[in-house]
């Protein structure tokens, strides 16, 4: 993974002499997300319990290089960092414990090859193919006479495809919309306290709006 990132950046810097553009931006959106937190919530017998499922919301940062193949065709790469809203289950007066608090957080680092087709001076179509290294962290904390805390982090590499459109308001700023499909994005724990627990499953569709700033060319 580290060698792949370094190779992509090296190619990008070499492309500066060939009418290349560097871009960086941020995105907000929503997407498919599943975990076993609902099953955990349903299985808890407690005086009071709550579940917060904000994990379908996504946020992220992205950056990359694009260089011209023809007057209307561009090829480059994109690397990013993304996360989801935290999913949480809380319970009070749970057996011998005064309080139980379980949380799951998902993050990912997508890397892709990107193709862009210019449609005049403002509009462009985008297509990406790549991989995401996603990881999820779960914490299950019990407080009371028998206080304890269990934690686990698991990761997985999975492929994705995306298509999108972009409108260039100025030479510097553009707004894009992207539709992405993740393949096999289920992150699961094997062994230990959380054995056979699905921490996060981001397989399926995502939609996001992205604000991008361009430099160079």
CORLINUR-V560391 format. One record per backbone hydrogen bond with DSSP energy under -1.0 kcal/mol. NH is the residue of the N-H (numbers start at 0). CO is the residue of the C=O. If there is no record, write none. Layout:
nh=NH co=CO
nh=NH co=CO
//
This chain:
nh=4 co=0
nh=5 co=1
nh=6 co=2
nh=7 co=3
nh=8 co=4
nh=9 co=5
nh=10 co=6
nh=11 co=7
nh=12 co=8
nh=13 co=9
nh=14 co=10
nh=15 co=12
nh=16 co=13
nh=17 co=14
nh=20 co=65
nh=21 co=214
nh=22 co=63
nh=23 co=212
nh=24 co=61
nh=25 co=210
nh=26 co=59
nh=27 co=208
nh=28 co=57
nh=29 co=206
nh=30 co=55
nh=31 co=204
nh=33 co=200
nh=35 co=197
nh=39 co=35
nh=40 co=36
nh=41 co=37
nh=42 co=38
nh=43 co=40
nh=47 co=91
nh=49 co=89
nh=51 co=87
nh=56 co=53
nh=57 co=28
nh=58 co=82
nh=59 co=26
nh=60 co=80
nh=61 co=24
nh=62 co=78
nh=63 co=22
nh=64 co=76
nh=65 co=20
nh=66 co=74
nh=68 co=72
nh=69 co=72
nh=73 co=115
nh=74 co=66
nh=75 co=113
nh=76 co=64
nh=77 co=111
nh=78 co=62
nh=79 co=109
nh=80 co=60
nh=81 co=107
nh=82 co=58
nh=83 co=105
nh=84 co=56
nh=86 co=103
nh=87 co=51
nh=88 co=101
nh=89 co=49
nh=90 co=99
nh=91 co=47
nh=92 co=97
nh=93 co=96
nh=96 co=93
nh=97 co=142
nh=98 co=142
nh=99 co=90
nh=100 co=140
nh=101 co=88
nh=102 co=138
nh=103 co=86
nh=104 co=136
nh=106 co=134
nh=107 co=81
nh=108 co=132
nh=110 co=130
nh=111 co=77
nh=112 co=128
nh=113 co=75
nh=114 co=126
nh=115 co=73
nh=116 co=124
nh=117 co=71
nh=118 co=122
nh=123 co=165
nh=124 co=116
nh=125 co=163
nh=126 co=114
nh=127 co=161
nh=128 co=112
nh=129 co=159
nh=130 co=110
nh=131 co=157
nh=132 co=108
nh=133 co=155
nh=134 co=106
nh=135 co=153
nh=136 co=104
nh=137 co=151
nh=138 co=102
nh=139 co=149
nh=140 co=100
nh=141 co=147
nh=142 co=98
nh=147 co=141
nh=149 co=139
nh=151 co=137
nh=153 co=135
nh=155 co=133
nh=157 co=131
nh=159 co=129
nh=160 co=180
nh=161 co=127
nh=162 co=178
nh=163 co=125
nh=164 co=176
nh=165 co=123
nh=166 co=174
nh=167 co=121
nh=169 co=172
nh=173 co=211
nh=174 co=166
nh=175 co=209
nh=176 co=164
nh=177 co=207
nh=178 co=162
nh=179 co=205
nh=180 co=160
nh=181 co=203
nh=182 co=158
nh=186 co=199
nh=188 co=196
nh=194 co=191
nh=195 co=188
nh=196 co=193
nh=198 co=186
nh=199 co=186
nh=200 co=33
nh=201 co=184
nh=203 co=181
nh=205 co=179
nh=206 co=29
nh=207 co=177
nh=208 co=27
nh=209 co=175
nh=210 co=25
nh=211 co=173
nh=212 co=23
nh=213 co=171
nh=214 co=21
//
